[in-house]
């Protein structure tokens, strides 16, 4: 299964990505944050569904983890909570998950609200 997840990650990396997030992840340095796909259990954001097994693929510099959920096909951003991981947001693309995380982070701090994330052209 890790090989299938790695292929999905590679496919996502070939897509046009335009984003910057506050954790320093940009399309040009995204590969540096990748980790070898490995299974992790992530508690869903609704706190009611059973925690599914997902695949970690990227670690943000602030400790957030980006995982792939093979059941839903979603790219999920998770944060550490106690000894486990809990879902914070999800999207149908890897860049979408990174952008949603950036947007969520920006809405929590006043100076960032004035500089809302705009798509960014990267050479």
HUSULKA-V394369 format. One record per helix or strand of 3 or more residues. SS is the DSSP state (A for helix, B for strand). FROM is the first residue (numbers start at 0). TO is the last residue. If there is no record, write none. Layout:
# HUSULKA-V394369
SS&FROM&TO  SS&FROM&TO
This chain:
# HUSULKA-V394369
A&1&12  A&26&32  B&33&42  B&51&58  B&64&68  B&73&80  B&83&90  A&93&105  A&109&112
